[in-house]
Amino acid sequence: MIKRMVIKYSVCYTNVLLKAIKERRGIVDKDILTINEAAAFLKVGKRTIYKLVQEGKIPAKKVLNKWRFEKERLIKWIADGK
């Protein structure tokens, strides 16, 4: 039990430290979404996202053979009504 608590605390503390380091160095997370996260964000299915990507209708980039989406670009894409 104590070991689990220590591990959980260590992970949380590490995440806080990484965030502080990024902020101090001026690195800002752009909210990069996976295909599952993009589908949830847009409230559509994964198949719809894949279809939009194949048709070139949604802003996306492939990183190490996996699709990634910038949240800000998706918001702009929605606002533009594309």
mmCIF file of the N, C-alpha and C atoms, coordinates in Angstrom:
data_MODEL
# 
_entry.id   MODEL 
# 
loop_
_atom_site.group_PDB 
_atom_site.id 
_atom_site.type_symbol 
_atom_site.label_atom_id 
_atom_site.label_alt_id 
_atom_site.label_comp_id 
_atom_site.label_asym_id 
_atom_site.label_entity_id 
_atom_site.label_seq_id 
_atom_site.pdbx_PDB_ins_code 
_atom_site.Cartn_x 
_atom_site.Cartn_y 
_atom_site.Cartn_z 
_atom_site.occupancy 
_atom_site.B_iso_or_equiv 
_atom_site.pdbx_formal_charge 
_atom_site.auth_seq_id 
_atom_site.auth_comp_id 
_atom_site.auth_asym_id 
_atom_site.auth_atom_id 
_atom_site.pdbx_PDB_model_num 
ATOM 1   N N  . MET A 1 1  ? 0.827   -1.201 0.000   1.00 0.00 ? 1  MET A N  1 
ATOM 2   C CA . MET A 1 1  ? 0.000   0.000  0.000   1.00 0.00 ? 1  MET A CA 1 
ATOM 3   C C  . MET A 1 1  ? 0.866   1.257  0.000   1.00 0.00 ? 1  MET A C  1 
ATOM 4   N N  . ILE A 1 2  ? 1.836   1.282  0.871   1.00 0.00 ? 2  ILE A N  1 
ATOM 5   C CA . ILE A 1 2  ? 2.711   2.445  0.968   1.00 0.00 ? 2  ILE A CA 1 
ATOM 6   C C  . ILE A 1 2  ? 3.524   2.591  -0.322  1.00 0.00 ? 2  ILE A C  1 
ATOM 7   N N  . LYS A 1 3  ? 3.958   1.455  -0.876  1.00 0.00 ? 3  LYS A N  1 
ATOM 8   C CA . LYS A 1 3  ? 4.746   1.503  -2.107  1.00 0.00 ? 3  LYS A CA 1 
ATOM 9   C C  . LYS A 1 3  ? 3.922   2.127  -3.239  1.00 0.00 ? 3  LYS A C  1 
ATOM 10  N N  . ARG A 1 4  ? 2.639   1.754  -3.339  1.00 0.00 ? 4  ARG A N  1 
ATOM 11  C CA . ARG A 1 4  ? 1.757   2.331  -4.356  1.00 0.00 ? 4  ARG A CA 1 
ATOM 12  C C  . ARG A 1 4  ? 1.603   3.837  -4.167  1.00 0.00 ? 4  ARG A C  1 
ATOM 13  N N  . MET A 1 5  ? 1.453   4.249  -2.924  1.00 0.00 ? 5  MET A N  1 
ATOM 14  C CA . MET A 1 5  ? 1.296   5.673  -2.643  1.00 0.00 ? 5  MET A CA 1 
ATOM 15  C C  . MET A 1 5  ? 2.550   6.443  -3.036  1.00 0.00 ? 5  MET A C  1 
ATOM 16  N N  . VAL A 1 6  ? 3.713   5.864  -2.758  1.00 0.00 ? 6  VAL A N  1 
ATOM 17  C CA . VAL A 1 6  ? 4.977   6.514  -3.096  1.00 0.00 ? 6  VAL A CA 1 
ATOM 18  C C  . VAL A 1 6  ? 5.112   6.629  -4.611  1.00 0.00 ? 6  VAL A C  1 
ATOM 19  N N  . ILE A 1 7  ? 4.781   5.551  -5.326  1.00 0.00 ? 7  ILE A N  1 
ATOM 20  C CA . ILE A 1 7  ? 4.861   5.573  -6.795  1.00 0.00 ? 7  ILE A CA 1 
ATOM 21  C C  . ILE A 1 7  ? 3.897   6.598  -7.357  1.00 0.00 ? 7  ILE A C  1 
ATOM 22  N N  . LYS A 1 8  ? 2.666   6.598  -6.863  1.00 0.00 ? 8  LYS A N  1 
ATOM 23  C CA . LYS A 1 8  ? 1.660   7.550  -7.340  1.00 0.00 ? 8  LYS A CA 1 
ATOM 24  C C  . LYS A 1 8  ? 2.120   8.982  -7.076  1.00 0.00 ? 8  LYS A C  1 
ATOM 25  N N  . TYR A 1 9  ? 2.650   9.238  -5.910  1.00 0.00 ? 9  TYR A N  1 
ATOM 26  C CA . TYR A 1 9  ? 3.147   10.557 -5.558  1.00 0.00 ? 9  TYR A CA 1 
ATOM 27  C C  . TYR A 1 9  ? 4.317   10.937 -6.465  1.00 0.00 ? 9  TYR A C  1 
ATOM 28  N N  . SER A 1 10 ? 5.209   9.982  -6.721  1.00 0.00 ? 10 SER A N  1 
ATOM 29  C CA . SER A 1 10 ? 6.378   10.240 -7.568  1.00 0.00 ? 10 SER A CA 1 
ATOM 30  C C  . SER A 1 10 ? 5.956   10.636 -8.973  1.00 0.00 ? 10 SER A C  1 
ATOM 31  N N  . VAL A 1 11 ? 4.973   9.929  -9.536  1.00 0.00 ? 11 VAL A N  1 
ATOM 32  C CA . VAL A 1 11 ? 4.493   10.226 -10.881 1.00 0.00 ? 11 VAL A CA 1 
ATOM 33  C C  . VAL A 1 11 ? 3.872   11.614 -10.924 1.00 0.00 ? 11 VAL A C  1 
ATOM 34  N N  . CYS A 1 12 ? 3.027   11.932 -9.950  1.00 0.00 ? 12 CYS A N  1 
ATOM 35  C CA . CYS A 1 12 ? 2.398   13.252 -9.902  1.00 0.00 ? 12 CYS A CA 1 
ATOM 36  C C  . CYS A 1 12 ? 3.445   14.349 -9.742  1.00 0.00 ? 12 CYS A C  1 
ATOM 37  N N  . TYR A 1 13 ? 4.399   14.134 -8.874  1.00 0.00 ? 13 TYR A N  1 
ATOM 38  C CA . TYR A 1 13 ? 5.444   15.114 -8.625  1.00 0.00 ? 13 TYR A CA 1 
ATOM 39  C C  . TYR A 1 13 ? 6.295   15.313 -9.877  1.00 0.00 ? 13 TYR A C  1 
ATOM 40  N N  . THR A 1 14 ? 6.596   14.218 -10.577 1.00 0.00 ? 14 THR A N  1 
ATOM 41  C CA . THR A 1 14 ? 7.374   14.300 -11.810 1.00 0.00 ? 14 THR A CA 1 
ATOM 42  C C  . THR A 1 14 ? 6.631   15.124 -12.855 1.00 0.00 ? 14 THR A C  1 
ATOM 43  N N  . ASN A 1 15 ? 5.332   14.903 -13.002 1.00 0.00 ? 15 ASN A N  1 
ATOM 44  C CA . ASN A 1 15 ? 4.532   15.668 -13.956 1.00 0.00 ? 15 ASN A CA 1 
ATOM 45  C C  . ASN A 1 15 ? 4.533   17.160 -13.619 1.00 0.00 ? 15 ASN A C  1 
ATOM 46  N N  . VAL A 1 16 ? 4.443   17.475 -12.341 1.00 0.00 ? 16 VAL A N  1 
ATOM 47  C CA . VAL A 1 16 ? 4.469   18.876 -11.903 1.00 0.00 ? 16 VAL A CA 1 
ATOM 48  C C  . VAL A 1 16 ? 5.823   19.494 -12.225 1.00 0.00 ? 16 VAL A C  1 
ATOM 49  N N  . LEU A 1 17 ? 6.896   18.757 -11.970 1.00 0.00 ? 17 LEU A N  1 
ATOM 50  C CA . LEU A 1 17 ? 8.237   19.255 -12.262 1.00 0.00 ? 17 LEU A CA 1 
ATOM 51  C C  . LEU A 1 17 ? 8.431   19.484 -13.762 1.00 0.00 ? 17 LEU A C  1 
ATOM 52  N N  . LEU A 1 18 ? 7.989   18.533 -14.584 1.00 0.00 ? 18 LEU A N  1 
ATOM 53  C CA . LEU A 1 18 ? 8.125   18.683 -16.036 1.00 0.00 ? 18 LEU A CA 1 
ATOM 54  C C  . LEU A 1 18 ? 7.361   19.902 -16.533 1.00 0.00 ? 18 LEU A C  1 
ATOM 55  N N  . LYS A 1 19 ? 6.171   20.110 -16.003 1.00 0.00 ? 19 LYS A N  1 
ATOM 56  C CA . LYS A 1 19 ? 5.369   21.265 -16.404 1.00 0.00 ? 19 LYS A CA 1 
ATOM 57  C C  . LYS A 1 19 ? 6.078   22.561 -16.015 1.00 0.00 ? 19 LYS A C  1 
ATOM 58  N N  . ALA A 1 20 ? 6.641   22.610 -14.814 1.00 0.00 ? 20 ALA A N  1 
ATOM 59  C CA . ALA A 1 20 ? 7.349   23.800 -14.352 1.00 0.00 ? 20 ALA A CA 1 
ATOM 60  C C  . ALA A 1 20 ? 8.574   24.078 -15.218 1.00 0.00 ? 20 ALA A C  1 
ATOM 61  N N  . ILE A 1 21 ? 9.297   23.027 -15.589 1.00 0.00 ? 21 ILE A N  1 
ATOM 62  C CA . ILE A 1 21 ? 10.482  23.196 -16.437 1.00 0.00 ? 21 ILE A CA 1 
ATOM 63  C C  . ILE A 1 21 ? 10.076  23.739 -17.801 1.00 0.00 ? 21 ILE A C  1 
ATOM 64  N N  . LYS A 1 22 ? 9.019   23.176 -18.391 1.00 0.00 ? 22 LYS A N  1 
ATOM 65  C CA . LYS A 1 22 ? 8.539   23.645 -19.690 1.00 0.00 ? 22 LYS A CA 1 
ATOM 66  C C  . LYS A 1 22 ? 8.138   25.115 -19.623 1.00 0.00 ? 22 LYS A C  1 
ATOM 67  N N  . GLU A 1 23 ? 7.418   25.487 -18.572 1.00 0.00 ? 23 GLU A N  1 
ATOM 68  C CA . GLU A 1 23 ? 6.978   26.880 -18.431 1.00 0.00 ? 23 GLU A CA 1 
ATOM 69  C C  . GLU A 1 23 ? 8.169   27.809 -18.274 1.00 0.00 ? 23 GLU A C  1 
ATOM 70  N N  . ARG A 1 24 ? 9.145   27.384 -17.515 1.00 0.00 ? 24 ARG A N  1 
ATOM 71  C CA . ARG A 1 24 ? 10.324  28.221 -17.282 1.00 0.00 ? 24 ARG A CA 1 
ATOM 72  C C  . ARG A 1 24 ? 11.135  28.420 -18.561 1.00 0.00 ? 24 ARG A C  1 
ATOM 73  N N  . ARG A 1 25 ? 11.183  27.383 -19.387 1.00 0.00 ? 25 ARG A N  1 
ATOM 74  C CA . ARG A 1 25 ? 11.940  27.463 -20.642 1.00 0.00 ? 25 ARG A CA 1 
ATOM 75  C C  . ARG A 1 25 ? 11.112  28.060 -21.770 1.00 0.00 ? 25 ARG A C  1 
ATOM 76  N N  . GLY A 1 26 ? 9.863   28.388 -21.486 1.00 0.00 ? 26 GLY A N  1 
ATOM 77  C CA . GLY A 1 26 ? 9.022   28.999 -22.500 1.00 0.00 ? 26 GLY A CA 1 
ATOM 78  C C  . GLY A 1 26 ? 8.405   28.004 -23.464 1.00 0.00 ? 26 GLY A C  1 
ATOM 79  N N  . ILE A 1 27 ? 8.434   26.724 -23.105 1.00 0.00 ? 27 ILE A N  1 
ATOM 80  C CA . ILE A 1 27 ? 7.830   25.704 -23.957 1.00 0.00 ? 27 ILE A CA 1 
ATOM 81  C C  . ILE A 1 27 ? 6.357   25.594 -23.578 1.00 0.00 ? 27 ILE A C  1 
ATOM 82  N N  . VAL A 1 28 ? 5.514   25.777 -24.570 1.00 0.00 ? 28 VAL A N  1 
ATOM 83  C CA . VAL A 1 28 ? 4.074   25.718 -24.326 1.00 0.00 ? 28 VAL A CA 1 
ATOM 84  C C  . VAL A 1 28 ? 3.516   24.512 -25.057 1.00 0.00 ? 28 VAL A C  1 
ATOM 85  N N  . ASP A 1 29 ? 2.739   23.712 -24.341 1.00 0.00 ? 29 ASP A N  1 
ATOM 86  C CA . ASP A 1 29 ? 2.080   22.586 -24.989 1.00 0.00 ? 29 ASP A CA 1 
ATOM 87  C C  . ASP A 1 29 ? 1.014   23.117 -25.929 1.00 0.00 ? 29 ASP A C  1 
ATOM 88  N N  . LYS A 1 30 ? 0.971   22.595 -27.147 1.00 0.00 ? 30 LYS A N  1 
ATOM 89  C CA . LYS A 1 30 ? 0.003   23.051 -28.130 1.00 0.00 ? 30 LYS A CA 1 
ATOM 90  C C  . LYS A 1 30 ? -1.277  22.235 -28.077 1.00 0.00 ? 30 LYS A C  1 
ATOM 91  N N  . ASP A 1 31 ? -1.410  21.407 -27.077 1.00 0.00 ? 31 ASP A N  1 
ATOM 92  C CA . ASP A 1 31 ? -2.554  20.514 -27.003 1.00 0.00 ? 31 ASP A CA 1 
ATOM 93  C C  . ASP A 1 31 ? -2.644  19.665 -28.263 1.00 0.00 ? 31 ASP A C  1 
ATOM 94  N N  . ILE A 1 32 ? -1.695  18.803 -28.425 1.00 0.00 ? 32 ILE A N  1 
ATOM 95  C CA . ILE A 1 32 ? -1.673  17.862 -29.535 1.00 0.00 ? 32 ILE A CA 1 
ATOM 96  C C  . ILE A 1 32 ? -2.570  16.689 -29.168 1.00 0.00 ? 32 ILE A C  1 
ATOM 97  N N  . LEU A 1 33 ? -3.505  16.387 -30.056 1.00 0.00 ? 33 LEU A N  1 
ATOM 98  C CA . LEU A 1 33 ? -4.482  15.334 -29.786 1.00 0.00 ? 33 LEU A CA 1 
ATOM 99  C C  . LEU A 1 33 ? -4.216  14.097 -30.630 1.00 0.00 ? 33 LEU A C  1 
ATOM 100 N N  . THR A 1 34 ? -4.501  12.937 -30.056 1.00 0.00 ? 34 THR A N  1 
ATOM 101 C CA . THR A 1 34 ? -4.477  11.691 -30.818 1.00 0.00 ? 34 THR A CA 1 
ATOM 102 C C  . THR A 1 34 ? -5.781  11.595 -31.592 1.00 0.00 ? 34 THR A C  1 
ATOM 103 N N  . ILE A 1 35 ? -5.910  10.567 -32.394 1.00 0.00 ? 35 ILE A N  1 
ATOM 104 C CA . ILE A 1 35 ? -7.133  10.414 -33.180 1.00 0.00 ? 35 ILE A CA 1 
ATOM 105 C C  . ILE A 1 35 ? -8.340  10.177 -32.274 1.00 0.00 ? 35 ILE A C  1 
ATOM 106 N N  . ASN A 1 36 ? -8.144  9.431  -31.187 1.00 0.00 ? 36 ASN A N  1 
ATOM 107 C CA . ASN A 1 36 ? -9.235  9.201  -30.230 1.00 0.00 ? 36 ASN A CA 1 
ATOM 108 C C  . ASN A 1 36 ? -9.649  10.496 -29.543 1.00 0.00 ? 36 ASN A C  1 
ATOM 109 N N  . GLU A 1 37 ? -8.650  11.292 -29.141 1.00 0.00 ? 37 GLU A N  1 
ATOM 110 C CA . GLU A 1 37 ? -8.936  12.557 -28.474 1.00 0.00 ? 37 GLU A CA 1 
ATOM 111 C C  . GLU A 1 37 ? -9.603  13.551 -29.418 1.00 0.00 ? 37 GLU A C  1 
ATOM 112 N N  . ALA A 1 38 ? -9.146  13.566 -30.681 1.00 0.00 ? 38 ALA A N  1 
ATOM 113 C CA . ALA A 1 38 ? -9.751  14.457 -31.676 1.00 0.00 ? 38 ALA A CA 1 
ATOM 114 C C  . ALA A 1 38 ? -11.206 14.067 -31.920 1.00 0.00 ? 38 ALA A C  1 
ATOM 115 N N  . ALA A 1 39 ? -11.470 12.777 -32.010 1.00 0.00 ? 39 ALA A N  1 
ATOM 116 C CA . ALA A 1 39 ? -12.835 12.296 -32.215 1.00 0.00 ? 39 ALA A CA 1 
ATOM 117 C C  . ALA A 1 39 ? -13.722 12.687 -31.033 1.00 0.00 ? 39 ALA A C  1 
ATOM 118 N N  . ALA A 1 40 ? -13.204 12.529 -29.827 1.00 0.00 ? 40 ALA A N  1 
ATOM 119 C CA . ALA A 1 40 ? -13.972 12.906 -28.634 1.00 0.00 ? 40 ALA A CA 1 
ATOM 120 C C  . ALA A 1 40 ? -14.183 14.418 -28.592 1.00 0.00 ? 40 ALA A C  1 
ATOM 121 N N  . PHE A 1 41 ? -13.163 15.181 -28.929 1.00 0.00 ? 41 PHE A N  1 
ATOM 122 C CA . PHE A 1 41 ? -13.247 16.639 -28.924 1.00 0.00 ? 41 PHE A CA 1 
ATOM 123 C C  . PHE A 1 41 ? -14.298 17.131 -29.918 1.00 0.00 ? 41 PHE A C  1 
ATOM 124 N N  . LEU A 1 42 ? -14.316 16.521 -31.109 1.00 0.00 ? 42 LEU A N  1 
ATOM 125 C CA . LEU A 1 42 ? -15.274 16.921 -32.144 1.00 0.00 ? 42 LEU A CA 1 
ATOM 126 C C  . LEU A 1 42 ? -16.619 16.215 -32.024 1.00 0.00 ? 42 LEU A C  1 
ATOM 127 N N  . LYS A 1 43 ? -16.676 15.258 -31.093 1.00 0.00 ? 43 LYS A N  1 
ATOM 128 C CA . LYS A 1 43 ? -17.901 14.484 -30.850 1.00 0.00 ? 43 LYS A CA 1 
ATOM 129 C C  . LYS A 1 43 ? -18.363 13.736 -32.105 1.00 0.00 ? 43 LYS A C  1 
ATOM 130 N N  . VAL A 1 44 ? -17.383 13.075 -32.741 1.00 0.00 ? 44 VAL A N  1 
ATOM 131 C CA . VAL A 1 44 ? -17.651 12.213 -33.890 1.00 0.00 ? 44 VAL A CA 1 
ATOM 132 C C  . VAL A 1 44 ? -16.893 10.906 -33.681 1.00 0.00 ? 44 VAL A C  1 
ATOM 133 N N  . GLY A 1 45 ? -17.157 9.940  -34.530 1.00 0.00 ? 45 GLY A N  1 
ATOM 134 C CA . GLY A 1 45 ? -16.477 8.655  -34.421 1.00 0.00 ? 45 GLY A CA 1 
ATOM 135 C C  . GLY A 1 45 ? -15.086 8.682  -35.035 1.00 0.00 ? 45 GLY A C  1 
ATOM 136 N N  . LYS A 1 46 ? -14.279 7.691  -34.662 1.00 0.00 ? 46 LYS A N  1 
ATOM 137 C CA . LYS A 1 46 ? -12.929 7.575  -35.210 1.00 0.00 ? 46 LYS A CA 1 
ATOM 138 C C  . LYS A 1 46 ? -12.965 7.385  -36.718 1.00 0.00 ? 46 LYS A C  1 
ATOM 139 N N  . ARG A 1 47 ? -13.927 6.632  -37.200 1.00 0.00 ? 47 ARG A N  1 
ATOM 140 C CA . ARG A 1 47 ? -14.036 6.396  -38.641 1.00 0.00 ? 47 ARG A CA 1 
ATOM 141 C C  . ARG A 1 47 ? -14.252 7.709  -39.399 1.00 0.00 ? 47 ARG A C  1 
ATOM 142 N N  . THR A 1 48 ? -15.044 8.591  -38.806 1.00 0.00 ? 48 THR A N  1 
ATOM 143 C CA . THR A 1 48 ? -15.285 9.900  -39.429 1.00 0.00 ? 48 THR A CA 1 
ATOM 144 C C  . THR A 1 48 ? -13.991 10.686 -39.505 1.00 0.00 ? 48 THR A C  1 
ATOM 145 N N  . ILE A 1 49 ? -13.200 10.648 -38.445 1.00 0.00 ? 49 ILE A N  1 
ATOM 146 C CA . ILE A 1 49 ? -11.918 11.353 -38.429 1.00 0.00 ? 49 ILE A CA 1 
ATOM 147 C C  . ILE A 1 49 ? -11.001 10.786 -39.516 1.00 0.00 ? 49 ILE A C  1 
ATOM 148 N N  . TYR A 1 50 ? -10.900 9.447  -39.583 1.00 0.00 ? 50 TYR A N  1 
ATOM 149 C CA . TYR A 1 50 ? -10.061 8.826  -40.607 1.00 0.00 ? 50 TYR A CA 1 
ATOM 150 C C  . TYR A 1 50 ? -10.521 9.235  -42.005 1.00 0.00 ? 50 TYR A C  1 
ATOM 151 N N  . LYS A 1 51 ? -11.822 9.259  -42.234 1.00 0.00 ? 51 LYS A N  1 
ATOM 152 C CA . LYS A 1 51 ? -12.366 9.641  -43.536 1.00 0.00 ? 51 LYS A CA 1 
ATOM 153 C C  . LYS A 1 51 ? -11.990 11.090 -43.871 1.00 0.00 ? 51 LYS A C  1 
ATOM 154 N N  . LEU A 1 52 ? -12.149 11.996 -42.905 1.00 0.00 ? 52 LEU A N  1 
ATOM 155 C CA . LEU A 1 52 ? -11.809 13.402 -43.115 1.00 0.00 ? 52 LEU A CA 1 
ATOM 156 C C  . LEU A 1 52 ? -10.325 13.578 -43.402 1.00 0.00 ? 52 LEU A C  1 
ATOM 157 N N  . VAL A 1 53 ? -9.487  12.803 -42.714 1.00 0.00 ? 53 VAL A N  1 
ATOM 158 C CA . VAL A 1 53 ? -8.041  12.871 -42.927 1.00 0.00 ? 53 VAL A CA 1 
ATOM 159 C C  . VAL A 1 53 ? -7.703  12.382 -44.339 1.00 0.00 ? 53 VAL A C  1 
ATOM 160 N N  . GLN A 1 54 ? -8.280  11.262 -44.745 1.00 0.00 ? 54 GLN A N  1 
ATOM 161 C CA . GLN A 1 54 ? -7.997  10.707 -46.080 1.00 0.00 ? 54 GLN A CA 1 
ATOM 162 C C  . GLN A 1 54 ? -8.425  11.665 -47.182 1.00 0.00 ? 54 GLN A C  1 
ATOM 163 N N  . GLU A 1 55 ? -9.512  12.398 -46.948 1.00 0.00 ? 55 GLU A N  1 
ATOM 164 C CA . GLU A 1 55 ? -10.010 13.351 -47.937 1.00 0.00 ? 55 GLU A CA 1 
ATOM 165 C C  . GLU A 1 55 ? -9.290  14.700 -47.856 1.00 0.00 ? 55 GLU A C  1 
ATOM 166 N N  . GLY A 1 56 ? -8.434  14.848 -46.862 1.00 0.00 ? 56 GLY A N  1 
ATOM 167 C CA . GLY A 1 56 ? -7.688  16.099 -46.697 1.00 0.00 ? 56 GLY A CA 1 
ATOM 168 C C  . GLY A 1 56 ? -8.555  17.252 -46.226 1.00 0.00 ? 56 GLY A C  1 
ATOM 169 N N  . LYS A 1 57 ? -9.649  16.943 -45.559 1.00 0.00 ? 57 LYS A N  1 
ATOM 170 C CA . LYS A 1 57 ? -10.592 17.979 -45.133 1.00 0.00 ? 57 LYS A CA 1 
ATOM 171 C C  . LYS A 1 57 ? -10.339 18.495 -43.718 1.00 0.00 ? 57 LYS A C  1 
ATOM 172 N N  . ILE A 1 58 ? -9.508  17.801 -42.964 1.00 0.00 ? 58 ILE A N  1 
ATOM 173 C CA . ILE A 1 58 ? -9.267  18.186 -41.570 1.00 0.00 ? 58 ILE A CA 1 
ATOM 174 C C  . ILE A 1 58 ? -7.764  18.402 -41.387 1.00 0.00 ? 58 ILE A C  1 
ATOM 175 N N  . PRO A 1 59 ? -7.364  19.441 -40.638 1.00 0.00 ? 59 PRO A N  1 
ATOM 176 C CA . PRO A 1 59 ? -5.925  19.677 -40.443 1.00 0.00 ? 59 PRO A CA 1 
ATOM 177 C C  . PRO A 1 59 ? -5.308  18.616 -39.532 1.00 0.00 ? 59 PRO A C  1 
ATOM 178 N N  . ALA A 1 60 ? -4.345  17.881 -40.080 1.00 0.00 ? 60 ALA A N  1 
ATOM 179 C CA . ALA A 1 60 ? -3.703  16.804 -39.323 1.00 0.00 ? 60 ALA A CA 1 
ATOM 180 C C  . ALA A 1 60 ? -2.280  16.606 -39.815 1.00 0.00 ? 60 ALA A C  1 
ATOM 181 N N  . LYS A 1 61 ? -1.483  15.998 -38.964 1.00 0.00 ? 61 LYS A N  1 
ATOM 182 C CA . LYS A 1 61 ? -0.106  15.660 -39.334 1.00 0.00 ? 61 LYS A CA 1 
ATOM 183 C C  . LYS A 1 61 ? 0.174   14.242 -38.870 1.00 0.00 ? 61 LYS A C  1 
ATOM 184 N N  . LYS A 1 62 ? 0.986   13.564 -39.639 1.00 0.00 ? 62 LYS A N  1 
ATOM 185 C CA . LYS A 1 62 ? 1.378   12.219 -39.262 1.00 0.00 ? 62 LYS A CA 1 
ATOM 186 C C  . LYS A 1 62 ? 2.728   12.289 -38.554 1.00 0.00 ? 62 LYS A C  1 
ATOM 187 N N  . VAL A 1 63 ? 2.774   11.751 -37.355 1.00 0.00 ? 63 VAL A N  1 
ATOM 188 C CA . VAL A 1 63 ? 4.000   11.728 -36.562 1.00 0.00 ? 63 VAL A CA 1 
ATOM 189 C C  . VAL A 1 63 ? 4.283   10.276 -36.206 1.00 0.00 ? 63 VAL A C  1 
ATOM 190 N N  . LEU A 1 64 ? 5.414   9.781  -36.690 1.00 0.00 ? 64 LEU A N  1 
ATOM 191 C CA . LEU A 1 64 ? 5.792   8.385  -36.457 1.00 0.00 ? 64 LEU A CA 1 
ATOM 192 C C  . LEU A 1 64 ? 4.653   7.430  -36.819 1.00 0.00 ? 64 LEU A C  1 
ATOM 193 N N  . ASN A 1 65 ? 4.074   7.668  -37.979 1.00 0.00 ? 65 ASN A N  1 
ATOM 194 C CA . ASN A 1 65 ? 3.028   6.819  -38.539 1.00 0.00 ? 65 ASN A CA 1 
ATOM 195 C C  . ASN A 1 65 ? 1.704   6.872  -37.772 1.00 0.00 ? 65 ASN A C  1 
ATOM 196 N N  . LYS A 1 66 ? 1.503   7.918  -36.973 1.00 0.00 ? 66 LYS A N  1 
ATOM 197 C CA . LYS A 1 66 ? 0.240   8.098  -36.242 1.00 0.00 ? 66 LYS A CA 1 
ATOM 198 C C  . LYS A 1 66 ? -0.258  9.513  -36.469 1.00 0.00 ? 66 LYS A C  1 
ATOM 199 N N  . TRP A 1 67 ? -1.551  9.649  -36.631 1.00 0.00 ? 67 TRP A N  1 
ATOM 200 C CA . TRP A 1 67 ? -2.140  10.960 -36.873 1.00 0.00 ? 67 TRP A CA 1 
ATOM 201 C C  . TRP A 1 67 ? -2.207  11.773 -35.597 1.00 0.00 ? 67 TRP A C  1 
ATOM 202 N N  . ARG A 1 68 ? -1.864  13.058 -35.710 1.00 0.00 ? 68 ARG A N  1 
ATOM 203 C CA . ARG A 1 68 ? -1.939  13.991 -34.586 1.00 0.00 ? 68 ARG A CA 1 
ATOM 204 C C  . ARG A 1 68 ? -2.644  15.258 -35.051 1.00 0.00 ? 68 ARG A C  1 
ATOM 205 N N  . PHE A 1 69 ? -3.337  15.906 -34.113 1.00 0.00 ? 69 PHE A N  1 
ATOM 206 C CA . PHE A 1 69 ? -4.151  17.075 -34.414 1.00 0.00 ? 69 PHE A CA 1 
ATOM 207 C C  . PHE A 1 69 ? -3.865  18.167 -33.394 1.00 0.00 ? 69 PHE A C  1 
ATOM 208 N N  . GLU A 1 70 ? -3.644  19.389 -33.875 1.00 0.00 ? 70 GLU A N  1 
ATOM 209 C CA . GLU A 1 70 ? -3.465  20.520 -32.965 1.00 0.00 ? 70 GLU A CA 1 
ATOM 210 C C  . GLU A 1 70 ? -4.853  21.041 -32.614 1.00 0.00 ? 70 GLU A C  1 
ATOM 211 N N  . LYS A 1 71 ? -5.123  21.131 -31.335 1.00 0.00 ? 71 LYS A N  1 
ATOM 212 C CA . LYS A 1 71 ? -6.443  21.547 -30.865 1.00 0.00 ? 71 LYS A CA 1 
ATOM 213 C C  . LYS A 1 71 ? -6.836  22.923 -31.407 1.00 0.00 ? 71 LYS A C  1 
ATOM 214 N N  . GLU A 1 72 ? -5.882  23.856 -31.408 1.00 0.00 ? 72 GLU A N  1 
ATOM 215 C CA . GLU A 1 72 ? -6.163  25.212 -31.900 1.00 0.00 ? 72 GLU A CA 1 
ATOM 216 C C  . GLU A 1 72 ? -6.566  25.203 -33.371 1.00 0.00 ? 72 GLU A C  1 
ATOM 217 N N  . ARG A 1 73 ? -5.888  24.385 -34.174 1.00 0.00 ? 73 ARG A N  1 
ATOM 218 C CA . ARG A 1 73 ? -6.222  24.300 -35.597 1.00 0.00 ? 73 ARG A CA 1 
ATOM 219 C C  . ARG A 1 73 ? -7.594  23.678 -35.814 1.00 0.00 ? 73 ARG A C  1 
ATOM 220 N N  . LEU A 1 74 ? -7.955  22.708 -34.960 1.00 0.00 ? 74 LEU A N  1 
ATOM 221 C CA . LEU A 1 74 ? -9.294  22.108 -35.069 1.00 0.00 ? 74 LEU A CA 1 
ATOM 222 C C  . LEU A 1 74 ? -10.372 23.141 -34.740 1.00 0.00 ? 74 LEU A C  1 
ATOM 223 N N  . ILE A 1 75 ? -10.104 23.962 -33.727 1.00 0.00 ? 75 ILE A N  1 
ATOM 224 C CA . ILE A 1 75 ? -11.063 25.008 -33.352 1.00 0.00 ? 75 ILE A CA 1 
ATOM 225 C C  . ILE A 1 75 ? -11.227 25.997 -34.505 1.00 0.00 ? 75 ILE A C  1 
ATOM 226 N N  . LYS A 1 76 ? -10.106 26.379 -35.117 1.00 0.00 ? 76 LYS A N  1 
ATOM 227 C CA . LYS A 1 76 ? -10.174 27.296 -36.262 1.00 0.00 ? 76 LYS A CA 1 
ATOM 228 C C  . LYS A 1 76 ? -10.900 26.634 -37.433 1.00 0.00 ? 76 LYS A C  1 
ATOM 229 N N  . TRP A 1 77 ? -10.645 25.360 -37.671 1.00 0.00 ? 77 TRP A N  1 
ATOM 230 C CA . TRP A 1 77 ? -11.295 24.606 -38.742 1.00 0.00 ? 77 TRP A CA 1 
ATOM 231 C C  . TRP A 1 77 ? -12.810 24.593 -38.562 1.00 0.00 ? 77 TRP A C  1 
ATOM 232 N N  . ILE A 1 78 ? -13.237 24.411 -37.325 1.00 0.00 ? 78 ILE A N  1 
ATOM 233 C CA . ILE A 1 78 ? -14.675 24.429 -37.024 1.00 0.00 ? 78 ILE A CA 1 
ATOM 234 C C  . ILE A 1 78 ? -15.238 25.829 -37.259 1.00 0.00 ? 78 ILE A C  1 
ATOM 235 N N  . ALA A 1 79 ? -14.526 26.851 -36.751 1.00 0.00 ? 79 ALA A N  1 
ATOM 236 C CA . ALA A 1 79 ? -14.986 28.233 -36.885 1.00 0.00 ? 79 ALA A CA 1 
ATOM 237 C C  . ALA A 1 79 ? -15.090 28.648 -38.349 1.00 0.00 ? 79 ALA A C  1 
ATOM 238 N N  . ASP A 1 80 ? -14.175 28.149 -39.185 1.00 0.00 ? 80 ASP A N  1 
ATOM 239 C CA . ASP A 1 80 ? -14.193 28.470 -40.611 1.00 0.00 ? 80 ASP A CA 1 
ATOM 240 C C  . ASP A 1 80 ? -15.294 27.720 -41.350 1.00 0.00 ? 80 ASP A C  1 
ATOM 241 N N  . GLY A 1 81 ? -15.885 26.727 -40.690 1.00 0.00 ? 81 GLY A N  1 
ATOM 242 C CA . GLY A 1 81 ? -16.993 25.981 -41.284 1.00 0.00 ? 81 GLY A CA 1 
ATOM 243 C C  . GLY A 1 81 ? -16.590 25.067 -42.412 1.00 0.00 ? 81 GLY A C  1 
ATOM 244 N N  . LYS A 1 82 ? -15.406 24.520 -42.321 1.00 0.00 ? 82 LYS A N  1 
ATOM 245 C CA . LYS A 1 82 ? -14.931 23.643 -43.396 1.00 0.00 ? 82 LYS A CA 1 
ATOM 246 C C  . LYS A 1 82 ? -15.349 22.219 -43.205 1.00 0.00 ? 82 LYS A C  1 
# 
